[in-house]
Every structure is written in structure tokens, then in C-alpha cells.
Amino acid sequence: MKWFSFLLLLGMAVPSLSDTPARKPDVLVILVDQWSPRYLSWENPQVRTPHLDKIASEGMVFDRCYTTSPVCMPARVSLLTGLYPHNGGHGIWGNALNYHVPAEEATMFRDIKAAGYTTAQIGKTHWTSGPSVREAYPKLEDYHRALGLDYVFDVSGPVDSVTERNPYAEYLRKLGLLEKVAEEMHDRYVKWEFQPKASLVPPEHYHDVFVSREAADFVGKQPADIPLCVVLSLHSPHPPLDAPGEYATMYNAGKLTLPPNVPETFRREMRTIGHPETREMLANYLGKISLADDCIGRVVEAFQKRGTWDRTLVCFTADHGEMMGAHGMLTKGRMYEESARVPLVLRLPGQVKPCHTKAPVQMFDVYPTIVEAIGGTLSPHRKAVSLLPVAAGRKEKLRPFAISEIGTRAPLNMMATDGRWKWWVEEKGEFLFDLDADPYEMNNLAADPAHLTTLNQMREGMLTHLRSTQTNLSEGYKSKVQRMREAEGKPAKPKKKAAEKLP
């Protein structure tokens, strides 16, 4: 305290904690795979996820969040780029055979790194497929560096080939388990990935546990004076339905209640599936959800030990959902709520209001939300928007519609929702649902004359969305006359107001 007394004697001001700039928050993005919003504990009390529940109780839950595309790769590319599939620089509407997201368009990590952060993606990436990326970047590390990543630990999920060389395959090889696991996974994928059966791997060696340990170790090794952004990307609860050990028996299938939109029986891949079989699948799926929750808890504990948890921004979301029998369907790729809607929770103590909102938002909005929260600068031409104005209570909503797009061939499928009304068009026809009155989408109103006005409003809203979200590289251009007048200090003539006001 001698320096304090010395400053007082000199009549100098003594700095207080309030005078010092607040330290930037750490960032933890929890990205899970194929987690249906029907199986969040706040929507379904059958689900047991205590770690996630705690995060949700401290943050804002977005009950009307949608993926930009209800399949892995385009959704993840949207998060990385802040672009819709229909935008140039993205361009994929489904999982691609040979593709890598262009580094110049994948700006998320570069924007975060430019704000002074260490950046890491640990777990599944799925930004590339086929030889494309190796042709452009012979060293994968160069590609990751171009993306703005300091550390990448890529584990796509369970291995199905003994020739795989990712970190998890090497781990299983050392345990003497690789050959058996690869054979079993190959058999599951070929025959029936929805067969509920416990993994050959015990929980302590399961791929998501392996990934979460790596993430926790990485966080523990980082210097406390440099802010950190970690994306924890888990494969669960994506099929195969192979919850390991006690997680495979955690839920009693006979006591599970199915949503009303799951038919008594349905056909899938030459199988007739009834409610008993669906409940067995669901029990294993929920076991994988609870396992993912424990993995989340392990990484949260690492941030707590780091001493930054009380100022850590947490974003929990999924790339897409899972039908799990709804409307007689399994897997994803559809525009129903189970597939296109995704979980989203934002938590930042002191800045985010703990509550629920039905504002229509998009999963890829996580990117600009992080950039705003850390005081960074968002790259131009991004279509995603920061959620902080809603999360902080300054606005009720940010956009008129949430949009989703998918298709590997014409016609391409497109969906729009304003939070209540949900419309989409696909090869099988047109759909319109009132989500407030019909949350399980069991009464298609598209052909009802009484709802023609609403139907046309949704169609026009999609058209306006497509017109207003094209990438425009001339944005911000000033004519030569305007530039010369500004240089001379003369005011430019005001532009005429646009004839059409966009929603």
C-alpha cells in the first residue's frame, strides 16, 4: 500500500477498478449435431441435462431459432461465413461431395482473432469434403491458418474405417479398439444407423468424451491474460444410436411419451416402425443427449478453473434437428420443426437477460453476436445479425422472417417463418402452419381459402428476402460527382426515397 499513500501525498488521483477497462469476455460456443428442439428440458421434462439447464437459467432461450439449412455442411458453412446458402461465397444447399468453404468468405474466426483472441475449434468441423481442400492447401494447417484459427482438433465422430488418421482413430488404435469399432460402425451405417445398441466403447473412451477432455485440457493451458474463443463441436446426438455404457440404459423406453405427430406405425428403409420401436430409438437418442450434457459440464468446469466463467459468453446451438418419428420420418433435411428449428441459448452475465423469446432468429446469428460482444468489427456483406439487441432487451426482434434452404437438385426447398406463421414450398407441395395454434404442424392450411392472405404474405416475404439478401459488392459506392462534392465540402443532393419499403 506504499504506492497508494505516496499518490495521496502528491495529490494524484488513485485509479479504481471502475476506472480500468473491463476485460474482454471469454467465448464458448457449444455446437451439437442433430439435436431436435423437442428434446430440450424446458420443452420436454423427460430430458435430463443439468449442465445445460444451468446455462439456460442464466441466459436467453430463443424458442424460434432456425438453421439456415437442415443438414450438417451448409448449416456449418453458414455459421462460419455469416451467409445464406443462396449467397455467393457459400453456394451449397446440401452436403457436398467435393467442396471446401473459401477462406476469404469464412470470416468468423478472423473477425474474432482480430479482436485479440486465441481461437480454437475442437471437435467436428465439416467445412470440407473430398480432395478439394487438399488441392488448394496441401497442408491443412495452412487452410486453418487462413480461416483465422490458432488451434484445430478435428474429430468428425465415430470411425468406420481402420485407415482413418484423425486423432480419435489414433486414440482407439492405441487402446486396441480401432478395428472392432470401425467394423461395428461400418455395419451400423450400411444396415441401420437407427438401431439402438450400446457402443462397444465405454463412456470414458467415447468420441465426444474424448473431444471434451481435449477441450478442457486446451482451456486449462491457455494464458489467463489473453481472451479465448473455443468452439466445442460435439457429434452427439447424431446417429448412429450408440449411447455408451450407462447412457444406453439411462432412459426407460417404456415410460417415454412421444409427440402427437409421431404416427402409430410408419415405414422406413423396408422396416415397419411402431411406437415401441420409436421409444427404444428415443431412449438411446436421449442417452446421447445426456452424455453431451456431461461433456458440456466438463468444459464449463475448465472455464471456471480458468477464473473467467463469470464473464464468459456462452452460445449453445445445433446445426439442425432430428425428426425422430415425427410425421413418419427419421433423420433431418425436412422443414418441419423437429428438423429445421434448433436450440439456441445465449448467456453473458450482466448483459443478457435470463428469459425466453419467440423472436425469429437464425443459428448463424451466433457469429455477429460474438463479434459485437467482444468489441470486434464484423466483415462486410455478412447476412447474419447480432442478437445482442434482443438479448439485452433493447429490441423485440431483428428480422421479419427466419429462413431455411435445402436442395441438391431443382426444385430447391425454401422455408420462412415470422415466429407464428410458417410457410415452405418443396417438391411435394406447399405448406402453411400456425405454430401458435398447431405447434406439431398437423394441419396444413396452404389450401384453405380462409388463409389465402397469410399465404400470399409469406410468399411475398420470401421474395423480398431473396431480393434483399443478395451479396452486393457495389454496396457503399459513391458516384464520382458525389465524391467530388464531398471533397469540396459541398453537401450531396439527397437521394429519393425508395418506392418500396422492405419488411
N, C-alpha and C positions, 0 to 999 in steps of 0.2 A: 504493500500500500504506500510505499515511499513516493512513488511517481505521482500518486493521486494527491498527496499532501503538497508536493512540490508544485504541481499545476495550480492548486488553490492559492498558494503563496504568490505566484506570478499573476494571479487574476485571470488565468486562462480557463476557457470552457472545458469541462470534463466530458468526454464522449459517453453517451449512454447507449444501452442496447437498442433503443428506438432510433438512434442516430445512424446506426450501422445498417447497411443494406441487407435485406433478408436473403438468406442463402437460397439458391435455386432448388426446387423440389427434385428429388429422385423420381424416376418414372418406371413403373412396372406395368407392362401390357401382358395380359393373360389371354392368349388366343387358343381356344379349344376347337375341336373339329367335329362337326355333325351333332351338335348339342341342340336338341329341339327345345324351344321355349316352353313347351308344355311341361317339361320336366325341370323346372326351376322351383325351389322350395316355396317361393312366395306365390307361385301359381298352382302348385301341387304339393300338398303337405305330406305325400308319400315319400318325397325325396329328402335324403339326409345329406346335407352339405354344410356343416357348421362353420367352416372357414370362409366359404363364400358368403354365407348368411351374415357373418360379422362385417365383411367388406360392404355388403349391400346396405346394412343398417347404418353405415357411416357415410353413404353416398346416395347419388340419384340413380334410380332404376328407370330405364327408358323402356316402357312397355310396348312401344310401337317402333322398334328398330328393325330395319330390313337390310339384308345383304344386297349388294349391287348385282350379284348373280348367285343362284342357289347351287353352286358347285365349287369345289375347292380352288382351283387355279385362278379363274377370273376374279373371284372374291379376294384372294390374297394379293393379286396384282393390283386391284383397285385400292386396297389399303396402302400398298407401297407407293402408288402413284398419285392417289387422290383423284383418279379419273374413272369415268364410267366405261364399260366395255365398248360402247359406240364411239368413244373418243379416239382420235389418232394418238399413238403412243401407248395405247393399251391394245385394243383391237381383237381380244379373244373373248368369245361368248361361251366357251366351254373348255374342258380340259384339252390341251393341245398335244399333238404327237411330237412336234419338234419346235420348241419355242423358248426364248428367254426374254424376260422383260427388259427393254432397253435401259441401260444405266442412266442415260440422260433424262429419261422420263420418270425413273424411280427415285423420287426426290426426298422421301420421308426421312431416311436416316441422315442424309446430307444436311437437311434443314436442322435436324436435332443436333448433329455434330457441330454445325456452325455456331450453335449457341453455347459451345464449350463442354459438351457432353461426351462421355465414353459411351459407345453404342454397341449393343450385342443382341444377336438373335440366337436363341438356344432352343433346339427342337426342330420341328418340321418347318421348312421354308416353302417349297413347291412354287418357286418363281421360274423354274426352268423345267424343260423336258427334252429328252433326246439329245443329240450331239450339238445342237445349235450353240449353246453357251461355250462349249469347248472349242468350237471353231472360231468364235470371236475372242475368247480368252483362254489360251492354252493352260494358264494357271488359274484355277478357280479363285485363289486368293486375290488375284488382280480384279476379278469381277466384284468380289465382295468389297474390296477397297474402293472401287468406282461407285458402289452403292452407298458408301459412307459408313461402312461397318468396321469397327475395330476388332470384333470377335464374332465368329460364326461357328456354331456347333450343330451341324445339320444331321438330325435323326428323323427320317421320314415316318417311322413306325416299325411294326413287326417285319422282320426279314423273311423273304420267301425264296432265297437262293443262297447257296453256300459260297457263291462267288462275290457276294456283296462286300464292300470295303468301307462302309460307313462306321463311325465309332461304336455303335451298338452291336453291329455284326462282329467287330473285333473283340468286344467285351464278351459276347457269347462264345466266341471261339476259344478264348482263354479259359472259360468255365467248362468247356467241353460240351456245350449245349447247342451250338450253331446248327449242326447237321440235323438234329431232331426237330428243332424249332422251325428251320427253313422247310423241311419236308412237311411238317404239320400245317404251316401257313400256306404253302403251295396247295395242299389238299383242300384246305378251307376255301381259298379263293376260287378254285376250279369247281368244287362241288356245291358249296352253300355257305357263304360267309355269315349268314344269319343263324347258323346252328349254334345255340347257346351251349358252350362247353368250356370249362375252365382251361386256362392256358397251361402248357407244360412248364412254363417258367414261374417260379414262386414270386410273390409280390416284390420282394427285395431286389429281384433281378429284372422286373418287368420294364419295358422300354420307357414308359412315362416316369416311373420312379427313377430310372437311370438318368433321364433328362433333368428332372427336378433336382437331383443331387448335384449334377453338374452346374445348374443354375445357382443353387445355393452356395456351392464352393466358389463360383466365379464372383458372386456378390461379396462374399467374405474376404476376398483377396484384393478388392479394389480400394484405392486410397479414399479416405473419407472426405478429403477436401476437393475432389473432382466429382461433379454431379454425374449420375449414372442413369442410363436408359436401357432397360433389359426387356426384350420381348420373349416371354416364356411361351413356347408354342407346343402344346400337347396334342398327341394323336387321338387320345380318347375324347369322347366315347365312340368314335368312328368304328364301324365293324372291321374285322370280324368280332363276333360276340365272344370274347375270350377273357373275361374278367378273371384275374388270377386269385388263387387261394381263397381266403375268407371272403373276398369281394364277390366271388361267384355264388356264394350262399347267403349273402347279407340280406337279400330281399326274398320274402316268401311269395313266390309267383301266385299261389292260390288266393292270396289276400289282396292282390293288386287290383285296382279299379281302372278300367280302360276308358278313354274318352268316348263320348256317344257317337263320334263319326267313324269308329272302327267297326266294320260290319261283322256279323256273326261268323261268316266264312268269306274267304277270298282266295283267288288263285295267284300264285307267284312261282315262276320257273318250274312249271309242271307239278306244283305242290298245292294241295288244298290246306289252307291255314285257318284254324278256328280261334276262338277266344283263348282256350287253354294254351295253344302253341304261342299265341301272341303274348300272353302274360309271361310265359317262360322266356321269350326273347327280351321282353321289357325288363324282367328281373335282372338279367345279365347286363343289359344296357345301363340300368341304374347302378349296378355294381361298379361299372367303369366310370360312371359319373362320380360316385363316392370316392373312388380311387383318385380321380383327377382332383377332387377337392382336397384330399390329403396331400397331394403333390403341391397344390397351391399353398397349403399351410406351411409346408417345408420352406418354400421360397419367401413367404411373408416373414417367417421367423428369421431368415437371413438378413432381411432389411431391418428388422427390429434389433438384431445384434449389431448391425452397422450403425445404429443410432439415428436413422433417418426416417423411420416409419411414420412418425407423426407429421412429416411434411413430404410424404410420397404420394404422387398422383398414381392411382390405380385405374386401369381401364380393363374391364373384363368383357370379352365378347367371343363370338364364334364366326367361322367363315360361312356357315349355313346350318340348317337344321336337319332333321331326320323324320320321315313320315311315320315310321313305327306302326304301320297298320291303318293309319287314318285314310279314309276313302279307299280302303283296299290296296294301299300302296306301301312299299318299303323304300328305303334309301332316300335320295334327295332329287333335285332337278325339277321340282314342281313349284308352282306359285302359291300353293296352299300355305297357311300359317305355319304348319309344322316344319316346312322346308325353307320358305323364303324369309320368315321372321326369325330373328336371332336375339340372344340375350345381349344386353348392354348395361353395364354398371360403371359409373364414374365416381371416384372417391378422391377428394383432396381436402383435408381438414381446413376449415376456416374459409374456404372458397366455394365449395359445392354444398348445396342444400340437401340434407337427407330427406328424400321423398320420392314419390313415383310421378311420372309424367307420361301422357299419351301423345306428346308431340311427335309427328312423323320424322324420323331421323334415319341415317344410313350408317352401316358399320364402318365405312371408310372415313366418316367424320372424326374418328379417333385421331387420325393423323394431324389435321389442323388444330384440333383441341390441344394436343400435346404441345405443338409449336407455340400457340398462344400462351399456354400455362407457363412455359419456361422462358417467355420473353424473346422468342426467336422470330425469324422472318420467313413467311410462307413463300415458297417458289411460285412464280406467276402461272396463270392458266389452270390452277387446280379447281376442280368442281366440288370437292368436299368442303365443308364449312365447319368452323369451330362450334362446339356445343356449349362452351362456357357461358354465353349469354343466357341460355336456358338453365344450365346447371347452377348458375349463380342467382337465378330468379329475376334477371333483367328483362327477359322476353319469354313469351309463352311458346312460340315456335319459330323456326328458322326458314322453313321452306313449305310451299303448299302441298307438295307430294313427296313421298318416298318412292323410289323406283327400283325395279329389278329387271334384269335382262338375261336371257339364256337362249342358246341355239347353236347347233353345229351345222345346220342346213336351213334353207328357207322353208316355211316362213319362220322368222325369228320371233321368239315369245317375249312379250313385254308386259309388265305389271306396274300399276300405280295405286297408291292409297293415300288418302288425306288424314288417316287415323281412324276414321269411321267407315267411309265407303272404300271398297277395294275392288278394283277392276283389272282384268287381264284378258289378253287375247292370245290364243295358241292355235295349233293345227286342228284341235278338236272343237274349237268354237270360242265363244266369248262368255265371260263370267263377270258377275257383279254381286257383291255381298255387302250387307250391312253388318259390320263387325260388332257394333254395339248390341244389336238385337239377335245376331246369329254368329257368335264367336267361333263356332266349329264349322262354319261355311257349308251348311247343309241345304240351303235354299237359294239357288241361283236365280237372281232377279233380272238377268240380262234381257230375257224375252218378255218381261212383264211391262205392258204399256204404261202402267202407273209410275214406272221408274225410268221412263224414256229420257226425261230432262236430266236426271242424275247421270244416266248412261252417257249422254252426249257431253255433259260437263267433264266427265272423266276422260273421254276420248280427246276432247279439246285440250284438256290439261296435259295429256301425254304429248300431243303435238307441240304445244307450247314449250314443254320441257325439252323436247328434242331440238327445237329451233334455238332455244336459249342456252343450251349447254354444249354447243359445238365448240371445239378448240379454235380460237380466232387469234392468229399470230399477228394480226394488224391492230389488235387492241392497244389503245393508248397512243395511236398515231396522230400526229398533228400536221395539218396541211402546211405547205411552205409559207402561205400568206399568214397563217396564224402564228407560226414560229417567228416570222419577221416582225409582225406587230408586237409580239411579246418582247422581242429583243429591243424594240424601240420604246417599250414602256407604254404602248397603246393597248387598251382593252380589246379583246377579241369580240366579234359580234356574237351575241347569244345564239345558240342553236335552237331550232324549232323543236317543240316537244314531240315526242313520238306519238304517232296516231293510235297505237295500241298499247295499253298498259298490261304488262305481263303479270300474272298472278304471283 
